């Protein structure tokens, strides 16, 4: 188990994977690793799973931290490796424009802008012989893997 502290107070305790995949608040999400913060609207919560709608109109399920939530605007966290790019942007949860591509050998980081000005990073593992199908300036869809979105307390 790990504990994340801020200003002498414990902000979240849990197994490393649980804290990484399901941070309760923005500080924990940012402290534990690279992440994307997205604005959405919380439509409902059923059995600990929320349904959120992005400005694109696409709705996806999102895990909920413990606590009471008011239906309305929320922040959603999605880790870069839990999203994928697609040339079919019409059916994706988000649409964005590729601003930069950074090749790291094992994976490539795609830096995008969505919803007008929100920065998003998508990390995709490189496969031997794969082609570079996305280029700077490309309009792309961003799909979020199942159970990868998390609503934040703050």
VOGU-3710 file (C-alpha; in Angstrom, 3 decimals, decimal comma):
1> xxxxxxxxxx> 0,000/0,000/0,000  1,070/3,552/-0,658  -0,076/6,843/0,779  0,041/10,153/-1,050  0,433/13,115/1,285  0,078/16,856/0,783  0,759/19,500/3,412  1,100/16,810/6,066  -2,282/15,222/5,303  -2,967/11,903/3,639
11> xxxxxxxxxx> -4,863/12,504/0,397  -5,231/8,858/-0,699  -4,167/5,402/0,460  -4,303/2,212/-1,597  -2,468/-0,361/-3,631  -0,078/1,281/-6,129  -2,150/0,250/-9,156  -5,385/1,433/-7,514  -3,955/4,873/-6,697  -2,467/5,193/-10,197
21> xxxxxxxxxx> -5,555/3,994/-12,090  -8,154/5,589/-9,797  -6,790/8,772/-8,213  -9,423/10,507/-6,101  -8,269/14,060/-6,714  -6,218/16,198/-9,105  -3,171/16,444/-6,828  -2,893/12,649/-6,517  -3,393/12,100/-10,254  -0,698/14,642/-11,111
31> xxxxxxxxxx> 1,706/13,491/-8,386  1,577/9,819/-9,348  2,261/10,268/-13,062  1,523/11,960/-16,351  -2,180/12,394/-16,902  -4,849/14,169/-18,898  -7,463/16,317/-17,176  -10,682/16,683/-19,145  -13,861/18,607/-18,480  -17,109/16,690/-18,762
41> xxxxxxxxxx> -20,647/16,668/-17,456  -21,636/14,017/-14,921  -25,068/12,775/-15,973  -25,720/10,029/-13,422  -24,081/7,637/-10,970  -25,214/4,022/-10,658  -23,413/1,521/-8,408  -20,234/3,605/-8,232  -19,989/4,179/-11,981  -20,737/7,563/-13,461
51> xxxxxxxxxx> -21,848/8,375/-16,959  -20,081/11,472/-18,274  -20,602/13,448/-21,461  -17,767/15,277/-23,187  -18,332/18,517/-25,121  -18,312/16,367/-28,282  -21,579/14,845/-27,048  -20,046/11,385/-26,621  -20,905/9,663/-23,346  -18,673/7,142/-21,585
61> xxxxxxxxxx> -18,638/5,388/-18,202  -16,244/6,721/-15,568  -15,199/5,348/-12,189  -16,222/7,425/-9,194  -14,200/8,069/-6,038  -15,908/7,625/-2,689  -18,200/10,500/-1,748  -21,266/12,370/-2,815  -21,410/14,054/-6,190  -23,693/16,596/-7,716
71> xxxxxxxxxx> -24,786/16,048/-11,277  -23,075/18,647/-13,448  -19,573/19,699/-14,481  -16,708/17,476/-13,318  -13,064/16,850/-14,067  -12,168/13,475/-15,518  -8,687/11,967/-15,535  -7,417/9,642/-18,287  -3,840/8,336/-18,323  -1,998/8,748/-21,673
81> xxxxxxxxxx> -1,600/4,995/-22,154  -5,340/4,437/-21,602  -6,297/6,316/-24,763  -5,832/5,457/-28,433  -5,745/7,486/-31,629  -7,970/6,752/-34,580  -8,331/8,238/-38,036  -12,107/7,843/-37,537  -12,759/10,855/-35,340  -16,548/10,812/-35,725
91> xxxxxxxxxx> -17,134/7,858/-33,384  -14,378/8,650/-30,856  -14,957/10,134/-27,402  -12,787/13,140/-28,238  -11,546/14,828/-31,373  -8,242/16,631/-31,535  -5,425/17,997/-33,606  -1,919/16,518/-33,396  0,492/19,296/-32,362  3,659/17,315/-31,677
101> xxxxxxxxxx> 4,933/13,749/-31,919  7,739/12,468/-29,698  9,250/9,071/-30,502  10,770/7,316/-27,460  11,709/3,946/-28,971  9,339/1,800/-26,919  6,437/4,167/-27,437  5,403/7,406/-29,101  3,747/10,329/-27,333  1,210/12,272/-29,367
111> xxxxxxxxxx> 0,545/15,770/-28,036  -2,886/17,021/-29,092  -5,382/19,830/-28,524  -9,028/18,954/-27,909  -12,146/21,021/-27,198  -10,434/24,043/-28,634  -7,509/24,369/-26,251  -7,270/21,429/-23,809  -3,898/19,646/-24,049  -4,008/15,849/-24,222
121> xxxxxxxxxx> -1,191/13,319/-24,497  -1,778/9,852/-25,941  0,984/7,301/-25,430  1,007/4,433/-27,911  3,415/1,514/-27,785  5,485/1,091/-30,923  5,265/-2,142/-32,870  8,016/-3,342/-35,154  7,193/-2,484/-38,750  4,269/-0,195/-37,862
131> xxxxxxxxxx> 3,885/2,913/-39,959  3,579/6,463/-38,717  -0,046/7,015/-39,680  -0,521/10,231/-37,709  1,314/13,444/-38,523  1,463/16,940/-37,057  -1,679/18,779/-38,037  -3,767/15,594/-38,399  -7,350/15,702/-37,139  -7,812/12,501/-35,135
141> xxxxxxxxxx> -10,241/10,722/-32,871  -9,239/9,799/-29,338  -10,849/6,681/-27,906  -10,725/5,988/-24,185  -10,286/2,384/-23,105  -12,998/0,712/-21,026  -12,791/1,553/-17,302  -9,995/4,085/-17,937  -11,804/7,341/-17,087  -11,998/8,499/-13,471
151> xxxx> -14,057/11,381/-12,081  -12,080/13,515/-9,601  -13,247/14,951/-6,292  -11,891/18,385/-7,234
//
